[in-house]
Amino acid sequence: MNAPLISVVPRSTEGESRLRVLRQLERKLLWLSSWMIHNANHIRPNRDGLKVGGHQASCASSISILTALYLEIARPQDRIAVKPHAGPVFHAINYLLGRQTREKLEGLRQFGGIQPYPSRVKDGSEVDFPLVRLASAWR
């Protein structure tokens, strides 16, 4: 059997304990993704006062699957398509894995900052599929 991409839960952890750790990580990821969106809309200085959104519901609806895939199941050769509006969860995962900075999280939906739509151009090689372009092609 191939090893997961990264397993943050020690292999010696069994059954319910393993699930408990994954659930704790899931809660942390949900908090981080919600914090990014809240920061973009309510904390960060905003000259024109317009809210920038952030897709909280899409993040919440995909958090369990993305936690399991990225932190327990995916192997290095696996490719994962993150639904476009769940980008904050993707960025939070990369933050926990040490591939994203707090400054980048704070810049969600800011000019030159990370976007809720993962992109290889803006986010680097961690993005397997640029789904915004795929979605546009299906219309």
N, C-alpha and C positions, 0 to 999 in steps of 0.2 A: 504494500500500500504506500502511496506517495504521501510525504509529509505536507501539512497545510502550508500555505504561503507564510503565515506567521501564526503561531498559537501563543497567545498571551496567557493562556491558562496552562500551568505546568502539567505535563503528561501524567505525573504521579497523582494528580487530583482525579478522583473518581466520581461518576454518576451525578448525584444531586449537588455535591460540592462544586463540580465543574459547571453545572447549569447556574448555580448561585453566582459564581464569579462572572459568567457571561451576562447574566441579568444586571449585575452591578455595572459592568462595562456598558451595557445597553443604556442604562439610566444616565451614565456619565455622558455618553454620546448624544442622547436626546437633550440633556441640559446644555452641552456645548453648542449644538446646532441651534437651539432656541436662543441661547445667549448671543450668538452671532447675528441673528435676525433682529433681536431686541436692540442690540448695540447699534445696528445700522439704522434703525427707525427712531430710537428714542434717546440714545446717549451721545453718539458721535455728532459733532457740530454739523449743522445742515443749513446752508445759507438761504435756501428758498423755502424751507419748512415742509417740503413734500416728503411723504413716507416712500420708502423704496421697496416695501414688501419683503418677500423672502420665502414664501411657500412653507409655512409651518406644518400644515396638514400633510403635505407630501413627505416631509421629513418624518413626521410621526407614523405615517402609514408604512414606511419602509425600514424603520429603525431595527426591528427584530431580524429581518432577513439580512440586511447589510451587516449587522453585528455578527451574525452566525457565519455568513460567507467570508467576510474579511478577517475575522479574528479566530476562526476555528476550522472552516471547511476548505476554502480555496487553496489550491496548490500553485506553485510558481507558474506552471504552464496554463492555468485556467485564466479565462478572460471574463470580466464582469461588466455588464451594462448597467449603469446607474441611471435611473429615470431622471430626466433633466432637472425637475424641481426638487430633487433630493440632494442636490449638490452640497448644501450645508452639512449633511450627515457624512458625505464623502470627505469633505474638508476636515471635519471633526475626527474621523478615523485616521486620516493622514497626520493630524496633529498628535493624536495619542501614539502613533507609530514613529513619531519624530521626523516626519517628512514635510511638516507644515509649521509655520511659526505663528505665535500669538498675533504679531503685527499683521500677518496675512488674514487671520480670522477677523481681526478688528476692521479690516478693509473690505469686508463683504459688500458687494454691489457698489463699490466706490470706483471712480474713474481710475483705471489701472490696477484695481484690486481683484480679488477672486470673485467669481460669479456663481450664482446658484446652478448654473449649467456647466458641468465639468468640461474642460476643453484642453486638448494637448498643447495648444498654443499658449494658453495662460497658466495651466497647471502642471505641465510636464508629462513625463512618460508614465505616470501612475494611471492616467486616464486611458482605458482600453478602447473605448468607442466614443467619438464625438456625437452624441445622440441628437443634439439640436439640428445638426445638418441632416441626419437621417430622417428626423421628424418632418423637416421641411420638404424633403424629397417625396414623402408619402402623400402630401396634399395634392 
